[in-house]
Amino acid sequence: MSEQFLFFCTNIGNEKFLKEEIRVFYPDLSLSYSRKGFITFKNKGILYDIETISQLEVTFATRVGICLGKANPAALLELVEKSLEEWRIDLGKCIVHNFSINTNYCFEASKVFKRVVNEYSPINKTVLDVMSLGDKEIWYGVHKVGKNTTYYPNSKTAIIVPELSPSRAYLKIAETVELFNVKFDKLDSWLDFGSAPGGASYFLLNRGCKVWGIDPAPVSGIVTDHPDYSHFFSPVQDLSQEELPDRDISWVHADLNLNPKQSIKEVLRLCKKYNFTLKGIILTIPVIKMDHVKNIENFEDHFHEWGFSNVIGRQIPSHKQEYVIIAKR
């Protein structure tokens, strides 16, 4: 195979961040094709195969794979079969993920491939991605599910936000937990930095956790009235370790209106109190300027240095100009 192209799906409006990330960290990839939410790059370096493609982990990509081609709906099946045969991939052993990007058109993949599509994809499974950009433009490619690969089509879950949820922060933490297999127990204790108006805390309370919220702004009554919620009316930078609860804290969630460097610094400073009990941190990074893309690895290094063995940064579908760092022990 003389040429290789890779496809990347991203949140609409964040294409510039994805392109900058590729430019900085993957200089062997050159831009080939770009549409809202979908970009392909030509690989001029070492080629990926189906076993190694899962190693390509990109913060601003909701899905990454080897691009096999483009077709109109009528010709898709024939072209897919031909491409997979060249790659020695058995279509019958693939899971088919079928999804649309920035279009109302929905390709009827289940009829064409004569199978159920969009099933949960377990680790090490090969997935055929069928991506509709319009009624005459369908791209297709493959990816292998790795340790940090999300299991759903284009990372889209079917999470429904309760009507009583105070904010979209409920969806952000719910998607993060589901997509990246964040395991926590009922009765785990959480600190929620930047908790107002209470969406993330509401999610955690509904999962049976105890939550201490930290925010100078008010939190919704549906949260503050819950017996397992306590609130600190204080900016995180004014809080001392001594003021935090004297009990075991298992997890920290942080979504702060601070620059990323300060946000990480303040959260890790306060988390030292729980060094022996803390299982993980979920921290949202706002992308205020392009330099924050260049510092992706630097931001993650702070968590590695603090002793977290598994640290990943990803944008999830509910994010706008932001992404999440998940640090687990």
Secondary structure, DSSP 4 states (H G I P E B T S, - for coil): ----EEEEE--TT-HHHHHHHHHHH-TTEEEEEEETTEEEEEE-SSPP-TTTGGG---TT-SEEEEEEEEE-GGGHHHHHHHHHHHTT--GGGSEEEEEESSSS----HHHHHTS--S----TT-EEEEEEEEETTEEEEEEEE--TT--SSGGG-------TT-SSTHHHHHHHHHHHTT----TT-EEEEET-TT-HHHHHHHHTT-EEEEE-SS---HHHHTSTTEEEE-S-GGG--GGGS-SS---EEEE--SS-HHHHHHHHHHHHGGGTTT--EEEEEEE--STHHHHTHHHHHHHHHHTT-SEEEEE--TT-SSEEEEEEE-
